[in-house]
Amino acid sequence: MVMVYDERLLAHPGRPLIGVDVDGALNALAPDEPDDYVTHTILGYLIRTRRDLVELLCPLTDAAEEGRCDLFWATMWEAAAPRELSPAIGGIGATWPYLEFTRPTDTSSLGQRREFQERMRILEGDGVYFKSSYVGDLAAATRRPVVWIDDECGDADIAYFNAREDISTSVRCVRTDPRNGLSEADVESVVRIL
């Protein structure tokens, strides 16, 4: 299947793309200090975000406004992230494009279902998170450096990116603690890369 990307992901060659996950990154799954988080119910899901999330993300949103990077959603929430989540978190990400993770739906063809299952099977055996193939495809298609903020990415994913001959730029992972989500240290590590 050939992926079609939002033109904003293709617009600025050389400028890093910063992909932001929701669950385990912006949505803390079991925070140590629950009073430091705001709880929302969005599309029937309980979402816990840091009270200072807007301030926490300022270095990244500022960098994007200055033209040093472009932000995008790298979440299974896909179109629901800018449409449903963004209003609850101070408008963050309302205009960000999102990466599509092609997965079977009620209207998917048998071929689409099989392709998805094959991708999952191949990657699972090596301990690579299934999103990695999509993030890698994005890096290969755009030839832009990618920094991926997610609680699921790790060393196996980096090895996967490094082994792909079609990726001509860097792909880096910033792994968040899923309990508490994105931290100041995580944001600082992304800013250092820019």
VEXDREN-2710 file (C-alpha; in Angstrom, 1 decimal):
% VEXDREN-2710
k/r/px/py/pz
1/MET/0.0/0.0/0.0
2/VAL/1.3/3.4/-0.9
3/MET/1.0/6.0/1.9
4/VAL/-0.3/9.4/1.0
5/TYR/1.0/12.1/3.4
6/ASP/-0.4/15.4/4.5
7/GLU/1.5/18.0/2.4
8/ARG/2.7/19.7/5.5
9/LEU/4.8/16.7/6.3
10/LEU/6.6/17.2/3.0
11/ALA/6.9/21.0/3.0
12/HIS/10.2/21.8/4.6
13/PRO/13.0/19.5/3.5
14/GLY/15.8/19.3/6.1
15/ARG/13.7/20.6/8.9
16/PRO/13.1/18.0/11.6
17/LEU/9.7/16.4/12.1
18/ILE/8.7/15.9/15.7
19/GLY/6.1/13.2/16.2
20/VAL/4.1/13.3/19.4
21/ASP/2.2/10.3/20.8
22/VAL/-0.8/10.7/23.1
23/ASP/-1.3/7.6/25.4
24/GLY/1.8/7.2/27.6
25/ALA/3.2/10.5/26.4
26/LEU/0.7/13.4/26.8
27/ASN/-1.8/11.1/28.5
28/ALA/-0.2/9.9/31.8
29/LEU/-1.5/6.4/32.4
30/ALA/-1.0/6.2/36.2
31/PRO/0.7/9.4/37.5
32/ASP/2.7/9.3/40.7
33/GLU/1.3/12.7/41.7
34/PRO/-2.3/12.7/40.4
35/ASP/-3.0/16.3/41.7
36/ASP/-0.5/17.6/39.2
37/TYR/-2.8/16.3/36.4
38/VAL/-6.1/17.4/34.9
39/THR/-8.5/14.6/34.0
40/HIS/-10.6/14.7/30.9
41/THR/-13.1/12.3/29.3
42/ILE/-12.6/12.4/25.5
43/LEU/-14.5/10.0/23.2
44/GLY/-15.2/7.8/26.3
45/TYR/-11.6/7.6/27.4
46/LEU/-10.1/8.9/30.6
47/ILE/-7.2/11.2/29.7
48/ARG/-4.8/12.6/32.3
49/THR/-2.6/15.5/31.2
50/ARG/-0.2/17.6/33.2
51/ARG/-1.6/20.9/34.5
52/ASP/1.4/22.7/33.0
53/LEU/1.3/20.8/29.7
54/VAL/1.1/24.1/27.6
55/GLU/4.2/25.5/29.4
56/LEU/5.9/22.1/29.2
57/LEU/5.5/22.0/25.4
58/CYS/6.5/25.7/24.9
59/PRO/10.1/24.9/23.8
60/LEU/8.7/22.6/21.1
61/THR/5.9/24.9/19.9
62/ASP/8.2/27.9/20.0
63/ALA/10.8/25.9/17.9
64/ALA/8.0/25.1/15.4
65/GLU/6.9/28.8/15.2
66/GLU/10.6/29.8/14.7
67/GLY/10.8/27.3/11.7
68/ARG/13.3/25.0/13.4
69/CYS/11.0/21.9/13.3
70/ASP/7.5/20.8/12.4
71/LEU/5.3/19.0/14.9
72/PHE/2.9/16.2/14.0
73/TRP/0.7/13.7/15.8
74/ALA/2.2/10.2/15.9
75/THR/-0.7/8.5/17.7
76/MET/-3.4/5.9/17.1
77/TRP/-5.8/8.8/17.8
78/GLU/-5.0/10.0/14.3
79/ALA/-7.6/12.7/13.2
80/ALA/-9.2/12.6/16.7
81/ALA/-6.0/14.1/18.2
82/PRO/-6.3/17.6/16.6
83/ARG/-10.1/17.4/16.5
84/GLU/-11.0/16.0/20.0
85/LEU/-8.0/16.1/22.2
86/SER/-6.5/19.5/21.3
87/PRO/-9.4/21.6/22.6
88/ALA/-9.1/19.9/26.0
89/ILE/-5.3/20.7/26.2
90/GLY/-5.3/24.4/25.5
91/GLY/-5.5/24.1/21.7
92/ILE/-2.1/22.3/21.5
93/GLY/-1.8/20.5/18.2
94/ALA/-5.1/21.8/16.7
95/THR/-3.3/22.5/13.4
96/TRP/-0.7/19.7/13.4
97/PRO/-0.9/17.0/10.7
98/TYR/-1.2/13.5/11.9
99/LEU/0.5/10.3/10.7
100/GLU/-2.0/7.7/9.5
101/PHE/-1.5/4.1/10.8
102/THR/-3.2/2.0/8.2
103/ARG/-5.1/-0.7/10.1
104/PRO/-8.1/-2.8/9.3
105/THR/-11.5/-1.3/9.6
106/ASP/-14.9/-2.6/8.7
107/THR/-14.5/-1.4/5.2
108/SER/-10.9/-2.6/4.6
109/SER/-10.2/-5.0/1.8
110/LEU/-8.9/-8.5/2.4
111/GLY/-5.6/-7.3/0.9
112/GLN/-5.3/-4.3/3.3
113/ARG/-6.1/-6.6/6.3
114/ARG/-3.4/-9.1/5.2
115/GLU/-0.8/-6.4/4.6
116/PHE/-1.4/-5.0/8.1
117/GLN/-1.2/-8.5/9.7
118/GLU/2.1/-9.2/7.8
119/ARG/3.6/-5.9/9.0
120/MET/2.6/-6.7/12.6
121/ARG/4.0/-10.3/12.3
122/ILE/7.4/-9.3/10.9
123/LEU/8.0/-6.5/13.5
124/GLU/6.7/-8.3/16.6
125/GLY/9.4/-11.0/16.2
126/ASP/12.2/-8.5/16.6
127/GLY/10.6/-6.6/19.5
128/VAL/9.9/-3.6/17.2
129/TYR/6.8/-1.6/17.9
130/PHE/4.4/-1.7/14.9
131/LYS/4.3/2.1/14.6
132/SER/8.0/2.0/13.7
133/SER/7.3/0.9/10.2
134/TYR/5.1/3.9/9.6
135/VAL/7.5/6.3/11.2
136/GLY/10.3/4.8/9.1
137/ASP/8.2/5.1/6.0
138/LEU/7.6/8.8/6.8
139/ALA/11.3/9.4/7.2
140/ALA/12.1/7.6/4.0
141/ALA/9.4/9.4/2.0
142/THR/10.1/12.9/3.3
143/ARG/13.9/12.6/3.7
144/ARG/13.5/14.7/6.8
145/PRO/15.0/13.9/10.3
146/VAL/12.4/12.5/12.6
147/VAL/12.2/12.7/16.4
148/TRP/9.5/10.4/17.7
149/ILE/8.1/11.0/21.3
150/ASP/6.4/7.8/22.5
151/ASP/6.3/5.5/25.5
152/GLU/6.6/2.4/23.2
153/CYS/9.8/3.2/21.2
154/GLY/13.2/1.9/22.2
155/ASP/16.5/0.3/21.2
156/ALA/14.9/-2.3/18.9
157/ASP/13.1/0.4/17.0
158/ILE/16.3/2.5/16.6
159/ALA/18.1/-0.7/15.3
160/TYR/15.2/-1.1/12.9
161/PHE/15.5/2.5/11.6
162/ASN/19.3/2.2/11.3
163/ALA/19.0/-1.1/9.3
164/ARG/16.6/0.4/6.7
165/GLU/18.5/1.3/3.6
166/ASP/15.7/3.6/2.3
167/ILE/16.0/6.0/5.3
168/SER/18.6/8.6/4.4
169/THR/18.3/10.7/7.5
170/SER/18.2/10.2/11.3
171/VAL/15.2/8.8/13.2
172/ARG/15.4/9.2/16.9
173/CYS/13.2/8.0/19.7
174/VAL/12.5/9.9/23.0
175/ARG/10.9/7.3/25.2
176/THR/8.5/8.6/27.8
177/ASP/7.5/7.1/31.1
178/PRO/4.0/5.9/30.5
179/ARG/2.9/6.3/34.1
180/ASN/3.7/10.1/34.2
181/GLY/4.0/10.9/30.5
182/LEU/6.2/13.6/29.0
183/SER/8.7/15.2/31.3
184/GLU/10.9/18.3/31.2
185/ALA/13.9/16.1/30.6
186/ASP/12.1/14.5/27.6
187/VAL/11.4/17.9/26.1
188/GLU/15.0/19.1/26.7
189/SER/16.3/16.0/24.9
190/VAL/14.2/16.9/21.9
191/VAL/15.3/20.5/21.9
192/ARG/19.0/19.5/22.1
193/ILE/18.5/17.6/18.8
194/LEU/17.1/20.6/17.0
END
